[in-house]
C-alpha cells in the first residue's frame, strides 16, 4: 500500500519523488500556507487535525500523477464547507472565491468550487454512479478529488474511531459494505484502476476492524469542529453563527439517532410478526 503523506514536508518530498517541478511544489506550498489560515484549529471528528486530512487527500492525488491544479484543489477541497474566512456567512460566496483565486489561482479555485457543488448524500452518490458516463473532463476530475477524500478518511479508521459505541461502529461498517463497492467501481470506470486497488484493502479493513471505544477523542461531533486557544476572542456575530450551527448539527444528530432506532425496532417487529405468522400457519 502507498505510504500517503500527512504533513506538509512529507507531501513536498513526495511531489519531488513523483517528478513534480519546483514551480509545482511551490504552488502546493502556497496552497498549504493558505490552508493553515482558513483551517486553523480545525479537527475531524476522530480528533485528527483537519489539515492532516487535507494533506493526505492531496497526497492520494499526487500518487496518481494528476496535474498540480488537482493536487492543490485536493489540499483545499473543503475551503467553502469548513474554511474560516473571518465572517459569519457559511458556504461559498463571490468574496471567498475571489480570496481563494488570489491565493492559489483560477484553475485550482474552479476545481474547489465545483467540488463544493458536488452534493454527496447517499441518494446523490447513487445518482452520480448511475450517470457516471456524464462525468467527463472537469466533472470527472472533481469526482476523483471526492474519491481521494473518501480513501483518506478511511485510511486510519477515522470513521470508526469517532464512533461513540460499538453499535455506531457496526453501523458505519454495515454502511461501508454498500458504499465501498460503488466507490471502487467509480474509480475503475474513471480510469484509475490503481486507486481502486488502493481503496479495496483499506475499505475491507474498515469493514472488519475491531477498535476499542476507549481511549476516544470525545468530541461529540460528526463533522469537522474547531478548537481554539484560550486567549482567542471570537467576534460576537461569528459566535452567534457558530452556536446556531452547533444547535443545528445537534438536532440533526438526534434526528438521525431516532431514525436509526426506529428502523431497528421496525425490523425487529417485522421479524416477530413473520415468526408469529409462520407459527399460526403451521398450527
Secondary structure in CASP SS format (residue, H / E / C, confidence):
PFRMAT SS
TARGET T0000
AUTHOR 0000-0000-0000
METHOD secondary structure of the structure
MODEL  1
X C 1.00
X C 1.00
X C 1.00
X C 1.00
X C 1.00
X C 1.00
X C 1.00
X H 1.00
X H 1.00
X H 1.00
X H 1.00
X H 1.00
X H 1.00
X H 1.00
X H 1.00
X H 1.00
X H 1.00
X C 1.00
X C 1.00
X C 1.00
X C 1.00
X H 1.00
X H 1.00
X H 1.00
X H 1.00
X H 1.00
X H 1.00
X H 1.00
X H 1.00
X H 1.00
X H 1.00
X H 1.00
X H 1.00
X H 1.00
X H 1.00
X H 1.00
X H 1.00
X H 1.00
X C 1.00
X C 1.00
X C 1.00
X E 1.00
X E 1.00
X C 1.00
X C 1.00
X C 1.00
X C 1.00
X C 1.00
X E 1.00
X H 1.00
X H 1.00
X H 1.00
X H 1.00
X H 1.00
X H 1.00
X H 1.00
X H 1.00
X H 1.00
X H 1.00
X H 1.00
X H 1.00
X H 1.00
X H 1.00
X C 1.00
X C 1.00
X C 1.00
X C 1.00
X H 1.00
X H 1.00
X H 1.00
X H 1.00
X H 1.00
X H 1.00
X H 1.00
X H 1.00
X C 1.00
X C 1.00
X C 1.00
X H 1.00
X H 1.00
X H 1.00
X H 1.00
X C 1.00
X C 1.00
X C 1.00
X C 1.00
X C 1.00
X C 1.00
X C 1.00
X C 1.00
X C 1.00
X C 1.00
X C 1.00
X H 1.00
X H 1.00
X H 1.00
X H 1.00
X H 1.00
X H 1.00
X H 1.00
X H 1.00
X H 1.00
X H 1.00
X H 1.00
X C 1.00
X H 1.00
X H 1.00
X H 1.00
X H 1.00
X H 1.00
X H 1.00
X H 1.00
X H 1.00
X H 1.00
X H 1.00
X H 1.00
X H 1.00
X C 1.00
X C 1.00
X C 1.00
X C 1.00
X H 1.00
X H 1.00
X H 1.00
X H 1.00
X H 1.00
X H 1.00
X H 1.00
X H 1.00
X H 1.00
X C 1.00
X H 1.00
X H 1.00
X H 1.00
X C 1.00
X C 1.00
X H 1.00
X H 1.00
X H 1.00
X H 1.00
X H 1.00
X H 1.00
X H 1.00
X H 1.00
X H 1.00
X H 1.00
X H 1.00
X H 1.00
X H 1.00
X H 1.00
X H 1.00
X H 1.00
X H 1.00
X H 1.00
X H 1.00
X C 1.00
X C 1.00
X H 1.00
X H 1.00
X H 1.00
X H 1.00
X C 1.00
X C 1.00
X C 1.00
X C 1.00
X H 1.00
X H 1.00
X H 1.00
X H 1.00
X H 1.00
X H 1.00
X H 1.00
X H 1.00
X H 1.00
X H 1.00
X H 1.00
X H 1.00
X H 1.00
X H 1.00
X H 1.00
X H 1.00
X H 1.00
X H 1.00
X H 1.00
X H 1.00
X H 1.00
X H 1.00
X H 1.00
X H 1.00
X C 1.00
X C 1.00
X C 1.00
X H 1.00
X H 1.00
X H 1.00
X H 1.00
X H 1.00
X H 1.00
X H 1.00
X H 1.00
X H 1.00
X H 1.00
X H 1.00
X H 1.00
X H 1.00
X H 1.00
X H 1.00
X H 1.00
X C 1.00
X C 1.00
X C 1.00
X C 1.00
X C 1.00
X C 1.00
X C 1.00
X C 1.00
X C 1.00
X C 1.00
X C 1.00
X C 1.00
X C 1.00
X C 1.00
X C 1.00
X C 1.00
X E 1.00
X E 1.00
X C 1.00
X C 1.00
X C 1.00
X C 1.00
X C 1.00
X C 1.00
X C 1.00
X C 1.00
X C 1.00
X H 1.00
X H 1.00
X H 1.00
X H 1.00
X H 1.00
X H 1.00
X H 1.00
X H 1.00
X H 1.00
X H 1.00
X H 1.00
X H 1.00
X H 1.00
X H 1.00
X H 1.00
X H 1.00
X H 1.00
X H 1.00
X H 1.00
X H 1.00
X H 1.00
X H 1.00
X H 1.00
X H 1.00
X H 1.00
X H 1.00
X H 1.00
X H 1.00
X H 1.00
X H 1.00
X H 1.00
X H 1.00
X H 1.00
X H 1.00
X H 1.00
X H 1.00
X H 1.00
X H 1.00
X H 1.00
X H 1.00
X H 1.00
X H 1.00
X H 1.00
X H 1.00
X H 1.00
X H 1.00
X H 1.00
X C 1.00
END
